Amino acid sequence: MLTIFSGFICSLIIGFFVLHYQDNHRSVTGDHDFDGVQKFHVTAVPRIGGAIVFVGISVGILVRYFSPDKVAFDVSSYLLLAAIPAFLGGLVEDLTK
């Protein structure tokens, strides 16, 4: 339970700061395309939400590292390693649009 809670709190805090300071990074991370069929935002929104989720999962796995259950950490770390190519591809797509 501590693993999930720590990942959630970390994602919540980072997400708050990303949204609070979005004016500082809007030119790089903002979605300025408002013409798509599924687009309903009227202002530019940050496209880096996946990075926030990835950091939250990483923090949860890091908390799992310090727990006595090392088997769960091994499985979780392998899952995180397997997700890195998809995360990097999504991040590049989000930043280059």
Secondary structure, DSSP 8 states (H G I E B T S, - for coil): -HHHHHHHHHHHHHHHHHHHTHHHHHHHHEE----STT---SS-EES-HHHHHHHHHHHHHHHHHTSS-HHHHHHHHHHHHHHHHHHHHHHHHHHH-
